[in-house]
Structure formats: C-alpha cells, structure tokens
Amino acid sequence: MPAYLVIHPRDQRRDDLRLSGDDLTLRFEAGWAIFTDSQGDCLAIPCGQGASIQRDDEPLPEGELTGGAQALNK
C-alpha cells in the first residue's frame, strides 16, 4: 500500500502527517504537491510551505506513529 510521510518545518508548529491508501498517488503541478486517490484530489501542499515528503510504505503497528505524526488511512 503506498504511503507518504509529510514533515513540516519545526518552526511552523504543524502536525506531521502519514497518508496511505491502495490507490494513493502523488504528483507535482504548478508549485504544488498533490495527493490523489480514486475519488480525486485529497490533499495539496504548496512548495513554499517547506514541507518534506517521504515515501513510507512500511506498515506501522496500529496506533504507532513517529514524531507525533497523524495517520490519514483509507
């Protein structure tokens, strides 16, 4: 199952995210990172925000996330 870890710069004080889904894809378009699934676009992050996106297909045990990340599983 494709999964991505979105890590925000510490000074922004935003929660990191882990997104996963059987049909989740990532594309880059006009300065945006756009996550899409079978229902359409589900999350867009502007490049100027400074977030780091990492592919993370390793399954995590239920309820376990690193660095305070929140899971968005489909």
CHARMM internal coordinates of N, CA and C (Angstrom, degrees):
IC EDIT
DIST 1 N 1 CA 1.4455
DIST 1 CA 1 C 1.5312
ANGL 1 N 1 CA 1 C 108.15
DIST 1 C 2 N 1.3213
ANGL 1 CA 1 C 2 N 117.78
DIHE 1 N 1 CA 1 C 2 N 124.60
DIST 2 N 2 CA 1.4667
ANGL 1 C 2 N 2 CA 120.14
DIHE 1 CA 1 C 2 N 2 CA 177.90
DIST 2 CA 2 C 1.5293
ANGL 2 N 2 CA 2 C 111.09
DIHE 1 C 2 N 2 CA 2 C -62.87
DIST 2 C 3 N 1.3257
ANGL 2 CA 2 C 3 N 115.33
DIHE 2 N 2 CA 2 C 3 N 138.05
DIST 3 N 3 CA 1.4637
ANGL 2 C 3 N 3 CA 120.84
DIHE 2 CA 2 C 3 N 3 CA 177.66
DIST 3 CA 3 C 1.5257
ANGL 3 N 3 CA 3 C 108.77
DIHE 2 C 3 N 3 CA 3 C -144.39
DIST 3 C 4 N 1.3136
ANGL 3 CA 3 C 4 N 115.85
DIHE 3 N 3 CA 3 C 4 N 149.26
DIST 4 N 4 CA 1.4610
ANGL 3 C 4 N 4 CA 122.20
DIHE 3 CA 3 C 4 N 4 CA -179.94
DIST 4 CA 4 C 1.5205
ANGL 4 N 4 CA 4 C 109.36
DIHE 3 C 4 N 4 CA 4 C -135.00
DIST 4 C 5 N 1.3231
ANGL 4 CA 4 C 5 N 116.31
DIHE 4 N 4 CA 4 C 5 N 141.58
DIST 5 N 5 CA 1.4515
ANGL 4 C 5 N 5 CA 122.50
DIHE 4 CA 4 C 5 N 5 CA 175.28
DIST 5 CA 5 C 1.5250
ANGL 5 N 5 CA 5 C 106.97
DIHE 4 C 5 N 5 CA 5 C -107.88
DIST 5 C 6 N 1.3331
ANGL 5 CA 5 C 6 N 116.49
DIHE 5 N 5 CA 5 C 6 N 122.22
DIST 6 N 6 CA 1.4666
ANGL 5 C 6 N 6 CA 122.89
DIHE 5 CA 5 C 6 N 6 CA 178.83
DIST 6 CA 6 C 1.5256
ANGL 6 N 6 CA 6 C 107.18
DIHE 5 C 6 N 6 CA 6 C -105.24
DIST 6 C 7 N 1.3357
ANGL 6 CA 6 C 7 N 116.51
DIHE 6 N 6 CA 6 C 7 N 116.46
DIST 7 N 7 CA 1.4585
ANGL 6 C 7 N 7 CA 122.11
DIHE 6 CA 6 C 7 N 7 CA -176.93
DIST 7 CA 7 C 1.5201
ANGL 7 N 7 CA 7 C 108.57
DIHE 6 C 7 N 7 CA 7 C -114.05
DIST 7 C 8 N 1.3223
ANGL 7 CA 7 C 8 N 116.03
DIHE 7 N 7 CA 7 C 8 N 123.49
DIST 8 N 8 CA 1.4605
ANGL 7 C 8 N 8 CA 121.89
DIHE 7 CA 7 C 8 N 8 CA -179.37
DIST 8 CA 8 C 1.5300
ANGL 8 N 8 CA 8 C 110.06
DIHE 7 C 8 N 8 CA 8 C -94.31
DIST 8 C 9 N 1.3357
ANGL 8 CA 8 C 9 N 117.76
DIHE 8 N 8 CA 8 C 9 N 150.64
DIST 9 N 9 CA 1.4675
ANGL 8 C 9 N 9 CA 120.10
DIHE 8 CA 8 C 9 N 9 CA 175.40
DIST 9 CA 9 C 1.5322
ANGL 9 N 9 CA 9 C 110.39
DIHE 8 C 9 N 9 CA 9 C -56.79
DIST 9 C 10 N 1.3089
ANGL 9 CA 9 C 10 N 115.57
DIHE 9 N 9 CA 9 C 10 N 141.99
DIST 10 N 10 CA 1.4688
ANGL 9 C 10 N 10 CA 121.08
DIHE 9 CA 9 C 10 N 10 CA -175.57
DIST 10 CA 10 C 1.5231
ANGL 10 N 10 CA 10 C 112.55
DIHE 9 C 10 N 10 CA 10 C -57.30
DIST 10 C 11 N 1.3349
ANGL 10 CA 10 C 11 N 117.80
DIHE 10 N 10 CA 10 C 11 N -38.43
DIST 11 N 11 CA 1.4639
ANGL 10 C 11 N 11 CA 120.13
DIHE 10 CA 10 C 11 N 11 CA -176.43
DIST 11 CA 11 C 1.5307
ANGL 11 N 11 CA 11 C 113.30
DIHE 10 C 11 N 11 CA 11 C -68.84
DIST 11 C 12 N 1.3291
ANGL 11 CA 11 C 12 N 118.28
DIHE 11 N 11 CA 11 C 12 N -13.77
DIST 12 N 12 CA 1.4674
ANGL 11 C 12 N 12 CA 120.72
DIHE 11 CA 11 C 12 N 12 CA 177.61
DIST 12 CA 12 C 1.5273
ANGL 12 N 12 CA 12 C 112.08
DIHE 11 C 12 N 12 CA 12 C -81.76
DIST 12 C 13 N 1.3116
ANGL 12 CA 12 C 13 N 117.25
DIHE 12 N 12 CA 12 C 13 N -16.23
DIST 13 N 13 CA 1.4714
ANGL 12 C 13 N 13 CA 122.89
DIHE 12 CA 12 C 13 N 13 CA 179.50
DIST 13 CA 13 C 1.5285
ANGL 13 N 13 CA 13 C 112.74
DIHE 12 C 13 N 13 CA 13 C 52.48
DIST 13 C 14 N 1.2973
ANGL 13 CA 13 C 14 N 115.99
DIHE 13 N 13 CA 13 C 14 N 42.86
DIST 14 N 14 CA 1.4649
ANGL 13 C 14 N 14 CA 121.58
DIHE 13 CA 13 C 14 N 14 CA 175.76
DIST 14 CA 14 C 1.5249
ANGL 14 N 14 CA 14 C 108.36
DIHE 13 C 14 N 14 CA 14 C -104.66
DIST 14 C 15 N 1.3254
ANGL 14 CA 14 C 15 N 116.12
DIHE 14 N 14 CA 14 C 15 N 152.17
DIST 15 N 15 CA 1.4568
ANGL 14 C 15 N 15 CA 119.87
DIHE 14 CA 14 C 15 N 15 CA 176.30
DIST 15 CA 15 C 1.5188
ANGL 15 N 15 CA 15 C 109.78
DIHE 14 C 15 N 15 CA 15 C -75.33
DIST 15 C 16 N 1.3315
ANGL 15 CA 15 C 16 N 116.26
DIHE 15 N 15 CA 15 C 16 N 138.72
DIST 16 N 16 CA 1.4511
ANGL 15 C 16 N 16 CA 121.16
DIHE 15 CA 15 C 16 N 16 CA 173.76
DIST 16 CA 16 C 1.5288
ANGL 16 N 16 CA 16 C 108.12
DIHE 15 C 16 N 16 CA 16 C -74.44
DIST 16 C 17 N 1.3270
ANGL 16 CA 16 C 17 N 116.23
DIHE 16 N 16 CA 16 C 17 N 156.69
DIST 17 N 17 CA 1.4638
ANGL 16 C 17 N 17 CA 121.14
DIHE 16 CA 16 C 17 N 17 CA -176.78
DIST 17 CA 17 C 1.5161
ANGL 17 N 17 CA 17 C 110.50
DIHE 16 C 17 N 17 CA 17 C -127.12
DIST 17 C 18 N 1.3207
ANGL 17 CA 17 C 18 N 116.53
DIHE 17 N 17 CA 17 C 18 N 147.75
DIST 18 N 18 CA 1.4526
ANGL 17 C 18 N 18 CA 121.78
DIHE 17 CA 17 C 18 N 18 CA 167.18
DIST 18 CA 18 C 1.5223
ANGL 18 N 18 CA 18 C 106.35
DIHE 17 C 18 N 18 CA 18 C -122.33
DIST 18 C 19 N 1.3307
ANGL 18 CA 18 C 19 N 115.44
DIHE 18 N 18 CA 18 C 19 N 117.09
DIST 19 N 19 CA 1.4650
ANGL 18 C 19 N 19 CA 121.63
DIHE 18 CA 18 C 19 N 19 CA -179.33
DIST 19 CA 19 C 1.5192
ANGL 19 N 19 CA 19 C 108.66
DIHE 18 C 19 N 19 CA 19 C -107.40
DIST 19 C 20 N 1.3180
ANGL 19 CA 19 C 20 N 116.96
DIHE 19 N 19 CA 19 C 20 N 138.87
DIST 20 N 20 CA 1.4559
ANGL 19 C 20 N 20 CA 120.21
DIHE 19 CA 19 C 20 N 20 CA 176.38
DIST 20 CA 20 C 1.5157
ANGL 20 N 20 CA 20 C 109.77
DIHE 19 C 20 N 20 CA 20 C -149.02
DIST 20 C 21 N 1.3048
ANGL 20 CA 20 C 21 N 115.56
DIHE 20 N 20 CA 20 C 21 N 154.71
DIST 21 N 21 CA 1.4582
ANGL 20 C 21 N 21 CA 121.41
DIHE 20 CA 20 C 21 N 21 CA 178.55
DIST 21 CA 21 C 1.5118
ANGL 21 N 21 CA 21 C 109.50
DIHE 20 C 21 N 21 CA 21 C 177.54
DIST 21 C 22 N 1.3198
ANGL 21 CA 21 C 22 N 116.55
DIHE 21 N 21 CA 21 C 22 N 148.63
DIST 22 N 22 CA 1.4611
ANGL 21 C 22 N 22 CA 120.65
DIHE 21 CA 21 C 22 N 22 CA -177.90
DIST 22 CA 22 C 1.5250
ANGL 22 N 22 CA 22 C 112.37
DIHE 21 C 22 N 22 CA 22 C -60.34
DIST 22 C 23 N 1.3263
ANGL 22 CA 22 C 23 N 117.41
DIHE 22 N 22 CA 22 C 23 N -31.19
DIST 23 N 23 CA 1.4637
ANGL 22 C 23 N 23 CA 120.73
DIHE 22 CA 22 C 23 N 23 CA -176.19
DIST 23 CA 23 C 1.5307
ANGL 23 N 23 CA 23 C 112.37
DIHE 22 C 23 N 23 CA 23 C -116.01
DIST 23 C 24 N 1.3334
ANGL 23 CA 23 C 24 N 117.29
DIHE 23 N 23 CA 23 C 24 N 20.88
DIST 24 N 24 CA 1.4637
ANGL 23 C 24 N 24 CA 121.64
DIHE 23 CA 23 C 24 N 24 CA -177.94
DIST 24 CA 24 C 1.5290
ANGL 24 N 24 CA 24 C 110.78
DIHE 23 C 24 N 24 CA 24 C -75.33
DIST 24 C 25 N 1.3316
ANGL 24 CA 24 C 25 N 115.83
DIHE 24 N 24 CA 24 C 25 N 131.58
DIST 25 N 25 CA 1.4593
ANGL 24 C 25 N 25 CA 121.31
DIHE 24 CA 24 C 25 N 25 CA 176.27
DIST 25 CA 25 C 1.5271
ANGL 25 N 25 CA 25 C 109.14
DIHE 24 C 25 N 25 CA 25 C -130.87
DIST 25 C 26 N 1.3215
ANGL 25 CA 25 C 26 N 115.57
DIHE 25 N 25 CA 25 C 26 N 160.74
DIST 26 N 26 CA 1.4554
ANGL 25 C 26 N 26 CA 122.54
DIHE 25 CA 25 C 26 N 26 CA 178.51
DIST 26 CA 26 C 1.5147
ANGL 26 N 26 CA 26 C 108.30
DIHE 25 C 26 N 26 CA 26 C -127.39
DIST 26 C 27 N 1.3325
ANGL 26 CA 26 C 27 N 115.46
DIHE 26 N 26 CA 26 C 27 N 132.82
DIST 27 N 27 CA 1.4688
ANGL 26 C 27 N 27 CA 120.13
DIHE 26 CA 26 C 27 N 27 CA 174.96
DIST 27 CA 27 C 1.5272
ANGL 27 N 27 CA 27 C 108.15
DIHE 26 C 27 N 27 CA 27 C -135.46
DIST 27 C 28 N 1.3166
ANGL 27 CA 27 C 28 N 115.43
DIHE 27 N 27 CA 27 C 28 N 157.69
DIST 28 N 28 CA 1.4615
ANGL 27 C 28 N 28 CA 122.14
DIHE 27 CA 27 C 28 N 28 CA 178.61
DIST 28 CA 28 C 1.5180
ANGL 28 N 28 CA 28 C 108.00
DIHE 27 C 28 N 28 CA 28 C -116.69
DIST 28 C 29 N 1.3394
ANGL 28 CA 28 C 29 N 115.44
DIHE 28 N 28 CA 28 C 29 N 125.73
DIST 29 N 29 CA 1.4583
ANGL 28 C 29 N 29 CA 119.86
DIHE 28 CA 28 C 29 N 29 CA -173.92
DIST 29 CA 29 C 1.5264
ANGL 29 N 29 CA 29 C 109.85
DIHE 28 C 29 N 29 CA 29 C -148.55
DIST 29 C 30 N 1.3281
ANGL 29 CA 29 C 30 N 116.53
DIHE 29 N 29 CA 29 C 30 N 123.18
DIST 30 N 30 CA 1.4609
ANGL 29 C 30 N 30 CA 123.13
DIHE 29 CA 29 C 30 N 30 CA 173.82
DIST 30 CA 30 C 1.5321
ANGL 30 N 30 CA 30 C 113.16
DIHE 29 C 30 N 30 CA 30 C 50.18
DIST 30 C 31 N 1.3456
ANGL 30 CA 30 C 31 N 116.43
DIHE 30 N 30 CA 30 C 31 N 44.68
DIST 31 N 31 CA 1.4551
ANGL 30 C 31 N 31 CA 120.25
DIHE 30 CA 30 C 31 N 31 CA 177.51
DIST 31 CA 31 C 1.5176
ANGL 31 N 31 CA 31 C 115.27
DIHE 30 C 31 N 31 CA 31 C 81.32
DIST 31 C 32 N 1.3161
ANGL 31 CA 31 C 32 N 117.47
DIHE 31 N 31 CA 31 C 32 N 15.00
DIST 32 N 32 CA 1.4593
ANGL 31 C 32 N 32 CA 122.04
DIHE 31 CA 31 C 32 N 32 CA 179.25
DIST 32 CA 32 C 1.5201
ANGL 32 N 32 CA 32 C 110.26
DIHE 31 C 32 N 32 CA 32 C -126.11
DIST 32 C 33 N 1.3324
ANGL 32 CA 32 C 33 N 116.63
DIHE 32 N 32 CA 32 C 33 N 144.89
DIST 33 N 33 CA 1.4617
ANGL 32 C 33 N 33 CA 123.12
DIHE 32 CA 32 C 33 N 33 CA 167.56
DIST 33 CA 33 C 1.5267
ANGL 33 N 33 CA 33 C 105.21
DIHE 32 C 33 N 33 CA 33 C -98.65
DIST 33 C 34 N 1.3311
ANGL 33 CA 33 C 34 N 116.62
DIHE 33 N 33 CA 33 C 34 N 120.45
DIST 34 N 34 CA 1.4605
ANGL 33 C 34 N 34 CA 120.84
DIHE 33 CA 33 C 34 N 34 CA -172.49
DIST 34 CA 34 C 1.5302
ANGL 34 N 34 CA 34 C 109.88
DIHE 33 C 34 N 34 CA 34 C -121.04
DIST 34 C 35 N 1.3223
ANGL 34 CA 34 C 35 N 115.57
DIHE 34 N 34 CA 34 C 35 N 120.99
DIST 35 N 35 CA 1.4610
ANGL 34 C 35 N 35 CA 122.01
DIHE 34 CA 34 C 35 N 35 CA 175.27
DIST 35 CA 35 C 1.5167
ANGL 35 N 35 CA 35 C 108.26
DIHE 34 C 35 N 35 CA 35 C -92.70
DIST 35 C 36 N 1.3355
ANGL 35 CA 35 C 36 N 115.84
DIHE 35 N 35 CA 35 C 36 N 134.46
DIST 36 N 36 CA 1.4621
ANGL 35 C 36 N 36 CA 122.25
DIHE 35 CA 35 C 36 N 36 CA -176.24
DIST 36 CA 36 C 1.5224
ANGL 36 N 36 CA 36 C 109.44
DIHE 35 C 36 N 36 CA 36 C -134.36
DIST 36 C 37 N 1.3292
ANGL 36 CA 36 C 37 N 115.56
DIHE 36 N 36 CA 36 C 37 N 145.32
DIST 37 N 37 CA 1.4596
ANGL 36 C 37 N 37 CA 120.74
DIHE 36 CA 36 C 37 N 37 CA 171.07
DIST 37 CA 37 C 1.5278
ANGL 37 N 37 CA 37 C 108.27
DIHE 36 C 37 N 37 CA 37 C -129.64
DIST 37 C 38 N 1.3181
ANGL 37 CA 37 C 38 N 117.56
DIHE 37 N 37 CA 37 C 38 N -167.42
DIST 38 N 38 CA 1.4668
ANGL 37 C 38 N 38 CA 120.68
DIHE 37 CA 37 C 38 N 38 CA -175.99
DIST 38 CA 38 C 1.5290
ANGL 38 N 38 CA 38 C 113.12
DIHE 37 C 38 N 38 CA 38 C -64.22
DIST 38 C 39 N 1.3255
ANGL 38 CA 38 C 39 N 118.14
DIHE 38 N 38 CA 38 C 39 N -17.78
DIST 39 N 39 CA 1.4561
ANGL 38 C 39 N 39 CA 121.57
DIHE 38 CA 38 C 39 N 39 CA 179.66
DIST 39 CA 39 C 1.5285
ANGL 39 N 39 CA 39 C 112.72
DIHE 38 C 39 N 39 CA 39 C -95.20
DIST 39 C 40 N 1.3293
ANGL 39 CA 39 C 40 N 117.37
DIHE 39 N 39 CA 39 C 40 N -1.50
DIST 40 N 40 CA 1.4600
ANGL 39 C 40 N 40 CA 121.10
DIHE 39 CA 39 C 40 N 40 CA 178.98
DIST 40 CA 40 C 1.5190
ANGL 40 N 40 CA 40 C 112.31
DIHE 39 C 40 N 40 CA 40 C 118.08
DIST 40 C 41 N 1.3269
ANGL 40 CA 40 C 41 N 116.07
DIHE 40 N 40 CA 40 C 41 N -163.40
DIST 41 N 41 CA 1.4613
ANGL 40 C 41 N 41 CA 121.41
DIHE 40 CA 40 C 41 N 41 CA -180.00
DIST 41 CA 41 C 1.5203
ANGL 41 N 41 CA 41 C 109.48
DIHE 40 C 41 N 41 CA 41 C -66.50
DIST 41 C 42 N 1.3439
ANGL 41 CA 41 C 42 N 117.22
DIHE 41 N 41 CA 41 C 42 N 134.35
DIST 42 N 42 CA 1.4677
ANGL 41 C 42 N 42 CA 119.78
DIHE 41 CA 41 C 42 N 42 CA -178.94
DIST 42 CA 42 C 1.5252
ANGL 42 N 42 CA 42 C 113.09
DIHE 41 C 42 N 42 CA 42 C -121.77
DIST 42 C 43 N 1.3431
ANGL 42 CA 42 C 43 N 118.84
DIHE 42 N 42 CA 42 C 43 N -18.24
DIST 43 N 43 CA 1.4590
ANGL 42 C 43 N 43 CA 121.18
DIHE 42 CA 42 C 43 N 43 CA 176.84
DIST 43 CA 43 C 1.5197
ANGL 43 N 43 CA 43 C 108.00
DIHE 42 C 43 N 43 CA 43 C -159.39
DIST 43 C 44 N 1.3356
ANGL 43 CA 43 C 44 N 115.91
DIHE 43 N 43 CA 43 C 44 N 135.15
DIST 44 N 44 CA 1.4633
ANGL 43 C 44 N 44 CA 121.08
DIHE 43 CA 43 C 44 N 44 CA 176.56
DIST 44 CA 44 C 1.5278
ANGL 44 N 44 CA 44 C 108.22
DIHE 43 C 44 N 44 CA 44 C -130.52
DIST 44 C 45 N 1.3365
ANGL 44 CA 44 C 45 N 115.95
DIHE 44 N 44 CA 44 C 45 N 133.27
DIST 45 N 45 CA 1.4587
ANGL 44 C 45 N 45 CA 121.73
DIHE 44 CA 44 C 45 N 45 CA -178.35
DIST 45 CA 45 C 1.5253
ANGL 45 N 45 CA 45 C 107.93
DIHE 44 C 45 N 45 CA 45 C -124.33
DIST 45 C 46 N 1.3437
ANGL 45 CA 45 C 46 N 118.16
DIHE 45 N 45 CA 45 C 46 N 124.06
DIST 46 N 46 CA 1.4695
ANGL 45 C 46 N 46 CA 119.66
DIHE 45 CA 45 C 46 N 46 CA 179.05
DIST 46 CA 46 C 1.5232
ANGL 46 N 46 CA 46 C 111.23
DIHE 45 C 46 N 46 CA 46 C -70.68
DIST 46 C 47 N 1.3280
ANGL 46 CA 46 C 47 N 116.49
DIHE 46 N 46 CA 46 C 47 N 144.91
DIST 47 N 47 CA 1.4660
ANGL 46 C 47 N 47 CA 120.23
DIHE 46 CA 46 C 47 N 47 CA -177.79
DIST 47 CA 47 C 1.5288
ANGL 47 N 47 CA 47 C 111.65
DIHE 46 C 47 N 47 CA 47 C -64.04
DIST 47 C 48 N 1.3154
ANGL 47 CA 47 C 48 N 118.89
DIHE 47 N 47 CA 47 C 48 N -29.61
DIST 48 N 48 CA 1.4486
ANGL 47 C 48 N 48 CA 122.31
DIHE 47 CA 47 C 48 N 48 CA -179.39
DIST 48 CA 48 C 1.5138
ANGL 48 N 48 CA 48 C 114.34
DIHE 47 C 48 N 48 CA 48 C -71.43
DIST 48 C 49 N 1.3049
ANGL 48 CA 48 C 49 N 118.08
DIHE 48 N 48 CA 48 C 49 N -8.34
DIST 49 N 49 CA 1.4540
ANGL 48 C 49 N 49 CA 122.04
DIHE 48 CA 48 C 49 N 49 CA -179.29
DIST 49 CA 49 C 1.5269
ANGL 49 N 49 CA 49 C 111.57
DIHE 48 C 49 N 49 CA 49 C -73.65
DIST 49 C 50 N 1.3271
ANGL 49 CA 49 C 50 N 117.51
DIHE 49 N 49 CA 49 C 50 N -22.71
DIST 50 N 50 CA 1.4552
ANGL 49 C 50 N 50 CA 121.22
DIHE 49 CA 49 C 50 N 50 CA 177.47
DIST 50 CA 50 C 1.5079
ANGL 50 N 50 CA 50 C 115.43
DIHE 49 C 50 N 50 CA 50 C 84.30
DIST 50 C 51 N 1.3184
ANGL 50 CA 50 C 51 N 118.06
DIHE 50 N 50 CA 50 C 51 N 11.69
DIST 51 N 51 CA 1.4682
ANGL 50 C 51 N 51 CA 120.98
DIHE 50 CA 50 C 51 N 51 CA 179.84
DIST 51 CA 51 C 1.5210
ANGL 51 N 51 CA 51 C 110.29
DIHE 50 C 51 N 51 CA 51 C -71.74
DIST 51 C 52 N 1.3103
ANGL 51 CA 51 C 52 N 115.61
DIHE 51 N 51 CA 51 C 52 N 148.89
DIST 52 N 52 CA 1.4575
ANGL 51 C 52 N 52 CA 123.18
DIHE 51 CA 51 C 52 N 52 CA 174.77
DIST 52 CA 52 C 1.5229
ANGL 52 N 52 CA 52 C 107.73
DIHE 51 C 52 N 52 CA 52 C -105.73
DIST 52 C 53 N 1.3357
ANGL 52 CA 52 C 53 N 117.14
DIHE 52 N 52 CA 52 C 53 N 135.45
DIST 53 N 53 CA 1.4666
ANGL 52 C 53 N 53 CA 121.42
DIHE 52 CA 52 C 53 N 53 CA -179.85
DIST 53 CA 53 C 1.5195
ANGL 53 N 53 CA 53 C 107.89
DIHE 52 C 53 N 53 CA 53 C -118.94
DIST 53 C 54 N 1.3291
ANGL 53 CA 53 C 54 N 115.54
DIHE 53 N 53 CA 53 C 54 N 125.81
DIST 54 N 54 CA 1.4633
ANGL 53 C 54 N 54 CA 121.25
DIHE 53 CA 53 C 54 N 54 CA -179.80
DIST 54 CA 54 C 1.5146
ANGL 54 N 54 CA 54 C 109.80
DIHE 53 C 54 N 54 CA 54 C -124.37
DIST 54 C 55 N 1.3228
ANGL 54 CA 54 C 55 N 116.51
DIHE 54 N 54 CA 54 C 55 N 138.47
DIST 55 N 55 CA 1.4628
ANGL 54 C 55 N 55 CA 120.52
DIHE 54 CA 54 C 55 N 55 CA 173.62
DIST 55 CA 55 C 1.5199
ANGL 55 N 55 CA 55 C 107.50
DIHE 54 C 55 N 55 CA 55 C -72.54
DIST 55 C 56 N 1.3253
ANGL 55 CA 55 C 56 N 118.19
DIHE 55 N 55 CA 55 C 56 N 133.55
DIST 56 N 56 CA 1.4630
ANGL 55 C 56 N 56 CA 122.68
DIHE 55 CA 55 C 56 N 56 CA -174.43
DIST 56 CA 56 C 1.5253
ANGL 56 N 56 CA 56 C 109.08
DIHE 55 C 56 N 56 CA 56 C -145.50
DIST 56 C 57 N 1.3227
ANGL 56 CA 56 C 57 N 116.79
DIHE 56 N 56 CA 56 C 57 N 79.45
DIST 57 N 57 CA 1.4567
ANGL 56 C 57 N 57 CA 121.04
DIHE 56 CA 56 C 57 N 57 CA -175.58
DIST 57 CA 57 C 1.5232
ANGL 57 N 57 CA 57 C 113.83
DIHE 56 C 57 N 57 CA 57 C -87.62
DIST 57 C 58 N 1.3223
ANGL 57 CA 57 C 58 N 118.09
DIHE 57 N 57 CA 57 C 58 N 0.09
DIST 58 N 58 CA 1.4573
ANGL 57 C 58 N 58 CA 120.27
DIHE 57 CA 57 C 58 N 58 CA 178.68
DIST 58 CA 58 C 1.5298
ANGL 58 N 58 CA 58 C 109.60
DIHE 57 C 58 N 58 CA 58 C -70.61
DIST 58 C 59 N 1.3154
ANGL 58 CA 58 C 59 N 118.85
DIHE 58 N 58 CA 58 C 59 N 125.56
DIST 59 N 59 CA 1.4631
ANGL 58 C 59 N 59 CA 119.70
DIHE 58 CA 58 C 59 N 59 CA 177.42
DIST 59 CA 59 C 1.5289
ANGL 59 N 59 CA 59 C 110.22
DIHE 58 C 59 N 59 CA 59 C -68.63
DIST 59 C 60 N 1.3219
ANGL 59 CA 59 C 60 N 116.63
DIHE 59 N 59 CA 59 C 60 N 136.98
DIST 60 N 60 CA 1.4528
ANGL 59 C 60 N 60 CA 122.10
DIHE 59 CA 59 C 60 N 60 CA 177.30
DIST 60 CA 60 C 1.5122
ANGL 60 N 60 CA 60 C 109.10
DIHE 59 C 60 N 60 CA 60 C -103.51
DIST 60 C 61 N 1.3307
ANGL 60 CA 60 C 61 N 117.49
DIHE 60 N 60 CA 60 C 61 N 145.19
DIST 61 N 61 CA 1.4698
ANGL 60 C 61 N 61 CA 119.05
DIHE 60 CA 60 C 61 N 61 CA 174.64
DIST 61 CA 61 C 1.5282
ANGL 61 N 61 CA 61 C 110.15
DIHE 60 C 61 N 61 CA 61 C -58.17
DIST 61 C 62 N 1.3013
ANGL 61 CA 61 C 62 N 116.53
DIHE 61 N 61 CA 61 C 62 N 148.10
DIST 62 N 62 CA 1.4670
ANGL 61 C 62 N 62 CA 121.82
DIHE 61 CA 61 C 62 N 62 CA -177.97
DIST 62 CA 62 C 1.5232
ANGL 62 N 62 CA 62 C 110.58
DIHE 61 C 62 N 62 CA 62 C -52.04
DIST 62 C 63 N 1.3310
ANGL 62 CA 62 C 63 N 116.35
DIHE 62 N 62 CA 62 C 63 N 128.26
DIST 63 N 63 CA 1.4597
ANGL 62 C 63 N 63 CA 121.65
DIHE 62 CA 62 C 63 N 63 CA 176.54
DIST 63 CA 63 C 1.5224
ANGL 63 N 63 CA 63 C 115.10
DIHE 62 C 63 N 63 CA 63 C 84.59
DIST 63 C 64 N 1.3315
ANGL 63 CA 63 C 64 N 118.83
DIHE 63 N 63 CA 63 C 64 N -3.33
DIST 64 N 64 CA 1.4604
ANGL 63 C 64 N 64 CA 120.69
DIHE 63 CA 63 C 64 N 64 CA -178.57
DIST 64 CA 64 C 1.5214
ANGL 64 N 64 CA 64 C 110.40
DIHE 63 C 64 N 64 CA 64 C -104.53
DIST 64 C 65 N 1.3242
ANGL 64 CA 64 C 65 N 115.91
DIHE 64 N 64 CA 64 C 65 N 117.88
DIST 65 N 65 CA 1.4552
ANGL 64 C 65 N 65 CA 122.26
DIHE 64 CA 64 C 65 N 65 CA 175.24
DIST 65 CA 65 C 1.5125
ANGL 65 N 65 CA 65 C 108.03
DIHE 64 C 65 N 65 CA 65 C -133.43
DIST 65 C 66 N 1.3241
ANGL 65 CA 65 C 66 N 116.58
DIHE 65 N 65 CA 65 C 66 N 148.99
DIST 66 N 66 CA 1.4523
ANGL 65 C 66 N 66 CA 120.45
DIHE 65 CA 65 C 66 N 66 CA -179.22
DIST 66 CA 66 C 1.5173
ANGL 66 N 66 CA 66 C 110.60
DIHE 65 C 66 N 66 CA 66 C -91.15
DIST 66 C 67 N 1.2978
ANGL 66 CA 66 C 67 N 117.41
DIHE 66 N 66 CA 66 C 67 N 147.34
DIST 67 N 67 CA 1.4494
ANGL 66 C 67 N 67 CA 122.40
DIHE 66 CA 66 C 67 N 67 CA 172.86
DIST 67 CA 67 C 1.5140
ANGL 67 N 67 CA 67 C 115.22
DIHE 66 C 67 N 67 CA 67 C 62.87
DIST 67 C 68 N 1.2971
ANGL 67 CA 67 C 68 N 119.34
DIHE 67 N 67 CA 67 C 68 N 24.70
DIST 68 N 68 CA 1.4663
ANGL 67 C 68 N 68 CA 120.51
DIHE 67 CA 67 C 68 N 68 CA 178.84
DIST 68 CA 68 C 1.5133
ANGL 68 N 68 CA 68 C 113.83
DIHE 67 C 68 N 68 CA 68 C 75.08
DIST 68 C 69 N 1.3255
ANGL 68 CA 68 C 69 N 117.85
DIHE 68 N 68 CA 68 C 69 N 17.72
DIST 69 N 69 CA 1.4675
ANGL 68 C 69 N 69 CA 121.19
DIHE 68 CA 68 C 69 N 69 CA -179.12
DIST 69 CA 69 C 1.5239
ANGL 69 N 69 CA 69 C 110.77
DIHE 68 C 69 N 69 CA 69 C -69.08
DIST 69 C 70 N 1.3234
ANGL 69 CA 69 C 70 N 115.37
DIHE 69 N 69 CA 69 C 70 N 151.80
DIST 70 N 70 CA 1.4596
ANGL 69 C 70 N 70 CA 121.94
DIHE 69 CA 69 C 70 N 70 CA 176.56
DIST 70 CA 70 C 1.5225
ANGL 70 N 70 CA 70 C 108.21
DIHE 69 C 70 N 70 CA 70 C -106.83
DIST 70 C 71 N 1.3044
ANGL 70 CA 70 C 71 N 117.35
DIHE 70 N 70 CA 70 C 71 N 140.07
DIST 71 N 71 CA 1.4648
ANGL 70 C 71 N 71 CA 121.22
DIHE 70 CA 70 C 71 N 71 CA -178.45
DIST 71 CA 71 C 1.5162
ANGL 71 N 71 CA 71 C 110.70
DIHE 70 C 71 N 71 CA 71 C -93.97
DIST 71 C 72 N 1.3235
ANGL 71 CA 71 C 72 N 115.58
DIHE 71 N 71 CA 71 C 72 N 137.33
DIST 72 N 72 CA 1.4549
ANGL 71 C 72 N 72 CA 122.93
DIHE 71 CA 71 C 72 N 72 CA 171.27
DIST 72 CA 72 C 1.5211
ANGL 72 N 72 CA 72 C 106.43
DIHE 71 C 72 N 72 CA 72 C -121.28
DIST 72 C 73 N 1.3118
ANGL 72 CA 72 C 73 N 117.66
DIHE 72 N 72 CA 72 C 73 N 87.99
DIST 73 N 73 CA 1.4594
ANGL 72 C 73 N 73 CA 122.56
DIHE 72 CA 72 C 73 N 73 CA -177.76
DIST 73 CA 73 C 1.5120
ANGL 73 N 73 CA 73 C 110.02
DIHE 72 C 73 N 73 CA 73 C -101.06
DIST 73 C 74 N 1.3090
ANGL 73 CA 73 C 74 N 115.55
DIHE 73 N 73 CA 73 C 74 N 145.35
DIST 74 N 74 CA 1.4646
ANGL 73 C 74 N 74 CA 120.84
DIHE 73 CA 73 C 74 N 74 CA 176.18
DIST 74 CA 74 C 1.4908
ANGL 74 N 74 CA 74 C 109.81
DIHE 73 C 74 N 74 CA 74 C -112.78
END
COOR INIT
IC SEED 1 N 1 CA 1 C
IC BUILD
